[in-house]
Amino acid sequence: MNAKDLRIVFMGTPEFAVPSLRALVAAGYNVVGVVTTPDKPAGRGQQLRESDVKIAAKELGLPILQPEKLRDEAFVEAMRALQPDLGIVIAFRMLPEVIWAMPRLGTFNLHASLLPEYRGAAPINWAIINGERETGVTTFLLNHEIDKGAIIGQLREPIADDDTIGTLYDRLMHKGVGLVLETVDKLAAGEIAPIEQQHIDESTLKPAPKIFKEDCLIDWSKPGVEIINFVRGLSPYPAAWSRLYRQGQEVGSAKLFRVAFHAGVHGEPCGTIRTDYRTLLEVACADGWIAIEELQLAGKRRMATRDLLLGLRDIDTCQFQ
């Protein structure tokens, strides 16, 4: 069957999914519907915010479904009415079988890791945090278990020393476009040889669970390289952070966005702050000093250390914990 004749239902929510949706339409594939999350209140005014995928779908003139519950009979019937040949999922919710098994050719997902490694909600973050030198994108057929379906295709991407979640996210987002189009073509032509993710010792795999605020707290007793990777893997969002203490009392907190590591022996407690009040702001860690280059104190804007130190005169009386 000609890939351009397939009736495709696209399911996704964030920016990561948008380039693939736009590319499918631009290349002439038949996207008959887009499924995304309902509009949600956001910001100080709690105005309803549309998902990035919905905004793109509206611009492209595509039919949009926004079910509250994916098992709702009205949504299931709306999906059936679309008569899908293929489903594509990118950064969406876990689908029930009645949805992912509905298309004639099944439903595939684009995942931002080299499966089976880094199954879960935050694969790009964890690859950087763990100091990986390479990651990639994978397409796989959905089944009953999260990120465990048969692998269709993969593309690899190196991780640079200065990569953050922001820079690597952007590269993988665009790298995934080519893999999505290639996967659609192969499925239409019946030219796939899926690789099952079975008989794998899962204790040997690195997971990628969802990241919460408490997971982003910096442990200054760790080696400097680990702290650097931790900050990189969370910058710019959700951002690694640390509590700020003075004389045993918590006086604030700071998010860190860009740091460097200088190895060395010192006798200071981990978390000790030293500064020249011009350009240098360093924090003691297990095997040296972490130089903070960009940060945001609670209640302040994000700024370079040089700018922060212009108006801050007592930071060396504090300690990070």
Beta strands, then each sheet from edge to edge (+ up, - down):
strand 1: 7-12
strand 2: 30-35
strand 3: 40-42
strand 4: 47-49
strand 5: 64-65
strand 6: 86-90
strand 7: 107-111
strand 8: 134-141
strand 9: 151-158
strand 10: 240-246
strand 11: 249-263
strand 12: 273-275
strand 13: 281-285
strand 14: 288-297
strand 15: 303-304
strand 16: 319-320
sheet 1: 5+ 2+ 1+ 6+ 7+ 8- 9+
sheet 2: 3+ 4-
sheet 3: 12+ 13- 14+ 11- 10+ 16-
sheet 4: 12+ 13- 14+ 15-
end
